[in-house]
Amino acid sequence: MAGFKINQRAIDQMARELKKGFEQASKRHRIRIPVEADPPGMGTAGGIEEDPVASRALVWLGEQAAEHRGHFHELADFAEQEGLPNEEASGLALALQEHGLVHPLRTFDSSDSIVRLSDEGRLEIRRLSKLAADRVRRANHASAVLLRWLHDQDAAVESGQFVGTETAFYAGVALTEREIADAAAELVADGLAEGDTAPGDTRPAPIRITAAGTSRVRHGHHPRSSMNAQNETHHYYGVTIKGDMTGGSASTGDFTFNTTNGIDPEQLARLVRGLRELAPQLDLDPVDAGDYTAEVDALEQDGLDAEQGPRIWRRIARMMTARFGTSLADGAAQEVLEIASGLYG
């Protein structure tokens, strides 16, 4: 056709926006792989049991597929049923699709939240069903999500108020009142929360998070790691230490001294602060700037993890190298690089 031109620039922009949409959906609905599960591509799809919305959505799709096998289903119906914003349906579809759990309906005029279960999705639903019946895993998860909820409340509240909230789920099934009450009792017993009632008071006790509990949440540590650490024995350069060894320090009943184990939270905070201060100098376009900000946020949240931290930093370093070149001659960039090298090698 004479005079017809393909707007390659618009196509490239659209592709970048789609890529950003996938990445943002993945960050909102992080799908974690349990340590005992096979890695992706080896027979399992990865675990979504700790994502309260995505796991419920997958279970819902399983129920729909049981009635209409092989049919496509509109995740907007699930969002409406759960009282979620309409745009959440598209994010869920992207997250589930990225991990191979669903297939999208590909037509020009269809919604981007219409999907059907894949074979991997059916296997994942079966796995979720087994996890939902595992009392130990449910108890561990209840402690973690209750502690985070207490942190967000920033006040003394009855643990029973947590029942039925959006995050009070595991493997697509709601946590029970008993599970939440038991989790609250454990958190109080281990000093991660504290009660407000007087001794002998039989009413439900309002509880609030303690400084130790807040530290656990902000450093990304599971409450169980605090409970178990009190009885752990470590050997460090010929010295036997009973207690916790996290965040670059070892704590015993009598002493606290620095070690070289772990990732230093203070240095991680410096790195995140430096990366944010560096952002204007990168002069990124809006899409890349959004990606950079999301990666720095992810580093702040997961940078203490020995596996996640280095992986996130490498993605950020590639963005910096694209801007400054391999020399990274800028003074601020050099300082950031030195901090990151000390943390992640």
C-alpha angles and dihedrals in degrees: 000000000000116000095010113138131182112230096223092174092058090047091052091048091050091050091051092049091050090050090050090049091055092048094048091048089050091052093049092049106032112191111209126197115223115234092244094051125095116257119257113287093032102089105293133079098218128259128290096169093115094051102086096197101039093046091051090047091053092048089049090052088051090055091049092047091052088062097037109023115202094011126127118244133202112239088200086074089057091047091051091048091052095043093245126149114270092243090060089073092064092047091051092049091051094047094048092044093050090058094047097249097121141023118225124227104249110206130125095242101036127108115259089232098063110108144151130213120268123213088258089053091054090051090049092052089052090051091048090053091056093046092049088061094048105104095192094053091044091052092049091049092046090057092050099047094041091053091050090048091051089051091053093047092057090197142073108281137163111259089226089072087069091066111108096009119137095262097042093098137098125194090350095306126105119249112244128239089249093052091050093046091050090048091051091051091051093049091052093045091053096047097249092113135019134212129233103207128096121251112280094022107137097192119106104281120232109228135193133197117261129220089262091053092048090052090052092052097045094047092048096243122148115241089237090062087062093047094048096041093069090068099037121111120210131186116216121177092328094315118116111220125189112197141036125344107184138126094023097303138089119220123199132168091270109020144035118197136162123261133180093243122110132007118298109243092206092054090047089053089051091050093050091047091050093049091052092048089050094053098090091053092057090067092206124177115253095265095048091042089056090050091049092050091048092051092049089050089051091050091052090052102039104019093107090062109100092220104033097043098061091042093053092044091054090055091051092046090055090056091049093048091051088057104037101026126235093302095062085201096169111109096228091047091050091053091050090048092052092051091048091048090054091051103039105017 
